[in-house]
Amino acid sequence: MTPRTVYITAYDYERLELLLESMSRGGQNSREDLSSLEDELETCTIVPPHEIPANIVTLNSRIRYLDLDTQQERSVSLVFPSSANLAEGRISITSPIGAAILGYAAGDEVTWKIFNGKKTIRIEEVLYQPEAAGDYLL
């Protein structure tokens, strides 16, 4: 992955810290995607919710992306694990793709490790971002 500045709202940051802490207590923090999420939280730029650009992927954002390997488009929402449902297009922040897209912007290419190599997508559009819609506490 190319280095980038990850912007996370203060509200999302607090909730993600609590999530990782609870998963750590439950013995679930050894997965590589959780380590990636932890690393991003350590190096992210925390901003007030009303200052995050509307094209940045935040928690509860809905995006449209293009799989650069298959050329298929898909729309997904980035959610907490308890709300995840892949069949309904809700991906968990703790999934490899969920951890990877957090903080990226429309137009960015995102690459992460998968079991047999790497996966790359391009975020085509942020269809909905809670902060841009004034929904600061979703």
Summary of the structure (lengths in Angstrom):
residues: 138
radius of gyration: 14.0
end to end distance: 28.9
largest distance: 40.3
contacts: 408
relative contact order: 0.21
helix: 31%
strand: 31%
